[in-house]
Structure formats: C-alpha cells, structure tokens
C-alpha cells in the first residue's frame, strides 16, 4: 500500500532543463569547450560535479579540483540568476491537480531531487510549503542512480521505503527508486525504463495507481 509520493523536481514539478542548458553552455563557451544538446542529455538526473566531469571530457585542458569547483560555482551563479525568472506559471501541466488530490487523500508528499537549488526553486514557484519533506543535493553523498536522496526523503517522512512511490522523468531516477525498494511512476525519458512500475506521458495518470 502506498502511503507517500516522492517527486523529483526538474522535469516533473517544473521544467528547468533549458535554464541548466543555457548555464552550462555559458560556462563551456567561456572555457572554449564544445557543448551541445546531445551532451546535455547525458546530464539529466546527474549531480552538478558529475555533470561538469561529463562536459570536461570535451576539453583539452586538465583542470585542478579547485578550478573545477570554480567552474561549477560559475555555472550555478549564472543558473540562479536565470531562476529568478521562475514563477508559479512554470509549474508543469497536471502537477497542481495531482498535488491537490494527494493532499485531499492525506498522502504524504516529498521532494527527492539531486539539485542543490531545490528549496530556492520551490520558493520561486510557490510550492515550498506544500511538501511534507524535502531531500535534495545538500544532504546526500551519492547522486542518482544511488538511492540516497529517496531514502532520506522516506526517513524524513517517517515512512518505510516499500510504502513510497517515486515520480521521475530520468532513467537514473527510476533506477534509484528501484534500488531504494520503492515503486515508481515514469514520465518523460523515464517512460522507457523497464524498471519503472508505471509509466505515462501525463502525470495525472499517477492517480490511477494509488
């Protein structure tokens, strides 16, 4: 029996993919590193530093750990500038319908996101107080497909993992849910994952399975 729903943020609640792409492109262009949308696709559900390592594969220069930290900070500072434009109008279709229904049915709801900016984003779109718990990139050692972010969310909710369902748009997120022994609902790219318990192109279909 499902008692709690854990939502990924980017690509599930709100779409910031374009802002991430612009921010990484801004950094890569400064460093004269080739970066395009195909490389960007590899960054979905991946932590900031792991994303940077993928981008640096295209560089002929070797960067020190200190330089990598500076590059990641440079990207994130630009990204946060772009995030200031987010409003509740950027919440993805169907999300509010699902959240309101879950609240009415007294399900616990949480965010399980690798983003270190999750709380800021939720405040920008007016949903910070909507969730019972937030697990994000600031409290995990290992990013998806490791299960850490979802296990911490379940712990904060005081719900056993087997009673949690994860909503994800990234294949790595579905794998993380599986490793956490949680059921999952895949949207977006995650619809293609064989590990997903349920899939749909419409997040509202989630309500059929709980």
N, C-alpha and C positions, 0 to 999 in steps of 0.2 A: 504494500500500500504506500502510495506517495504522500509524504507529509510536507515536503519542501521543494521549491523550484529554485535552482541556482542559474542565473542568467550570465552569460558572457556579456560584455558591454559593446565593444566596437563591432559593428555589423549585425548586432542582434537588437540592442536597445536604440542605438544611434549609429549613424554611419560617419566615421572619421577617416575612412580609408584615403579619401582624396587629400585630406589635410596631412596625413602621415606621408603620403607620396610626395607632396609639394615640399615638405620639410626635409625629407631625406634627399630629394633632388637638389634642394638649396644647398645642403651640406656637401653633396657629391660634386656639384658644379664648382663650388669654392675650391675643392681639392683636386679638380680636374680628373674625377673618377667617372667612368662610364656607368650610367644607371638608367634603367628604363622600367616600364610597367611589368615586363616579364620577370625581372629580378625582384621587383617589388612584391609580386605574387608570392615569392618564397618567404616573405616576412610575416605573412598572416599568422597570428597567434603566437608569434615569437617575441621574446623579450628584447628590450632596447639594445643591450650589448650584443646579444646573439645576432640581431638584425644588422648591427654595424659590422660584425665579422663577415657576414654574407656579402655586404656591399664592398668591403675592403678586399675581397677576392679579386676584384677588378683593378686594384691598384698595383702599380709597380713599386710603390714606396712601402717600406716597413715602418709601422707605427709603434711607438712605445706604449706601455699601459697608460701612462699619463696623457699621452696625445689622444689615445682612444677615448679616455674619459672626457677630454675637452671636446672632441668631435661629437660625442653623444650629448653632451650638455648644450653645445651649439645648436644641434638639431632640435633638442627639446625646448630650448628657449624660443626658437622660431615657431615651433609647433604650438606652444602655449599662447603665443601672440595670435595665431590663427584661431585657436579655441575660443578666444574672446568673442568671436562672431556667432558661436553656437547659442541657440535658444530652444525653447520647447517645440518650436516648429520643425526642428531637426530630428525629433523622435520618429522612429521608423513606423510605417503603417501597421496597424493592428496591435501595437505594443500596449497602448493605454487600455484597449478593450480587454486584453489578456490580464494585465495587472489589476484592473478593477474587479474582474471576475474572480481572480485568485484571492484577493482581499475579502470579497464577499463570502467566499467559501472557506475563509480562515486558514488558507495555506500560508506557511512561512515562505518569504521570498528573500533571496540574497543575490549579490553580485559576486561573480568569480572571474576576475579579469587580470591579465598579466600587466596591464597598464599601470604605471605609477601615477597617472593623471586621472584615474577613475573618479576619485572624490570630486575633483575640480569639474570634470565633465558633468557629473550628476548634478552638481550645484548649478551649472550653467543652464541645464535643460529642465531644472525644477523638480528633479526626482530624488534628490539626496535623502530626504526624509521618508521616502516611500518604501525603502528596503529595510528589512529587519537586521541585516548584517552585510558588511562589505569586506570582501577579501580581494586584495589587489597586489600589484607588483612591489609594494612597500613591505609586505610581510611574508614573502616567500623566498626560499633559497633556489628552487628549481622551477623554471617556467614549463608550461605545457610543451610536450605531452606528459610531463611529470604530473602527478595528481595533486600536488601540494595545495594549489590555490582553491580547489574544490573541497579538499579535506578540511582545510582551515575554515572555509565557509560553513561546512556542516558542523564543525566544532563550535563555531560562534552561535549557530542556531540551536545548538544542543539537540541535534537530530542525527541519528545513525546514518552513515553514508548510503546504506541499502534502501533507505526511505527517501532518498533525494533523486531528483531528475534534473539533468543539466540541459540547458538550451544553448546550442553552439552553432556558429557558422564556419568554424575552421576544423579541418580534419584532425589537426593536432589536439584540439579541444575535446573532440569526441573520444580520441584515444585516452586522453587524461581522465575523462569521465569513466571510461571502461576500467582503467587501472585503479580508480577510486572505488570501484564496485557500485557505481551509480548508473541508473538508466539514463538515456539521452534522447534528445529531440534535435535533429539536424536540419538547419536551414542553410541557404546559400551553398557554398562549396561543400559543406558538411553533409549535404544530401547524398553525396556519392560514397560516403563512408559505409563500409559493410559492418562496422562496429556500432553504428547508430541503432538505437532501439526503435525509434520512429523518425520519419522524415517528411518534410513538406516544404513547399515554396511559400506557404502562408503561416506565419507564427500563430494565427488564431486557431489553427488545427490542433495545436497543443491541447486545447481544452477538451478534445475528444478522448484523450488518453489518461485523464486523471479523475 
